[in-house]
């Protein structure tokens, strides 16, 4: 039905600038990927990044999740008065490249154990965007097993928030995901 509506359609009620609202809306998009693709986009509502109701890690979760969802990135903050941190987050070229990837696939959750989730999105260059999401109230170590996500046993890993190559790793990658935070990676051959 979506494509008959236009190029994008809201999939939720209105978002608010609170972690619980963003989290409920964003993580509920799993399963809607079959309705999205080039020229037809699920829209979980605008970005709240920079409005002051969430902390840096929560806003990073917001941006990473919307990028994995291939969601329209409509800035909902006052662009005239944003901090440098907000501007850097909204204009991070690595994160925007995931959202705007020409393959046009909406990512989805591939693993969940309670409030810990791993989401992936296949990219046009054959790599994967991977989000290790920690929805708990404490920082926790998370691991992504390359085989379980369909990546090669030996893979290049890039931290998309830090815009830093982490090298070629074997088998898996582990990192501490902050409270309400994400480790956002690109994993490739």
C-alpha positions, 0 to 999 in steps of 0.5 A, spaced: 500 500 500 505 504 501 508 506 494 501 508 492 501 513 497 507 516 495 515 516 496 514 516 504 509 515 509 509 515 516 509 509 520 508 511 527 505 517 531 509 523 533 516 522 536 518 526 542 525 528 545 525 523 550 529 516 549 523 512 551 519 515 545 525 515 540 526 507 542 519 505 542 518 508 535 525 506 532 526 499 535 518 498 533 520 498 525 523 491 525 519 487 520 517 493 516 523 492 511 519 489 506 515 495 505 521 500 503 526 500 498 529 505 493 523 510 492 519 508 497 521 509 504 518 508 511 518 514 515 518 513 523 518 521 524 523 526 524 530 527 528 530 530 535 537 530 535 540 537 538 533 539 542 536 537 549 531 532 551 537 526 550 544 525 551 549 524 546 549 517 546 542 517 546 542 521 540 547 517 537 543 511 538 537 515 534 541 517 528 544 510 527 538 507 528 534 512 523 540 510 518 540 503 519 532 504 517 534 508 511 529 513 514 528 520 511 533 524 516 529 530 517 532 535 522 527 537 528 532 542 531 533 549 530 539 549 525 540 556 526 542 555 534 545 548 534 551 546 538 558 544 534 556 537 537 549 537 534 552 539 527 557 534 527 552 528 529 547 531 523 553 531 518 557 525 520 559 523 512 559 515 514 553 515 518 549 519 512 552 514 507 549 508 511 542 512 511 543 514 503 546 508 501 544 507 493 542 499 495 536 502 498 535 497 503 532 498 510 536 494 515 533 490 521 534 486 527 538 480 527 539 478 534 536 480 541 537 478 548 533 482 552 535 489 551 541 488 547 540 488 540 544 487 533 541 490 527 544 490 520 543 493 513 547 490 507 550 496 503 551 497 495 559 495 496 557 489 499 559 491 506 554 491 512 552 497 517 552 494 524 549 497 530 550 494 537 544 497 541 545 497 548 538 499 551 540 498 558 541 503 564 549 501 564 554 500 559 555 493 557 560 489 553 557 487 546 560 482 541 558 481 534 560 475 531 562 475 523 559 469 521 552 470 524 551 476 520 554 473 514 560 477 514 567 474 512 571 470 517 576 476 516 573 483 516 575 490 516 571 494 521 570 501 521 567 505 527 562 510 524 561 515 529 569 515 530 570 515 523 576 511 524 578 504 521 579 499 526 583 494 522 582 487 519 579 482 525 578 475 525 571 472 527 568 477 531 569 484 534 567 487 541 566 493 544 563 497 550 556 500 548 554 505 553 548 506 557 542 507 551 548 507 546 550 504 540 557 501 537 556 503 530 560 499 525 561 498 517 564 491 516 567 489 510 571 484 506 
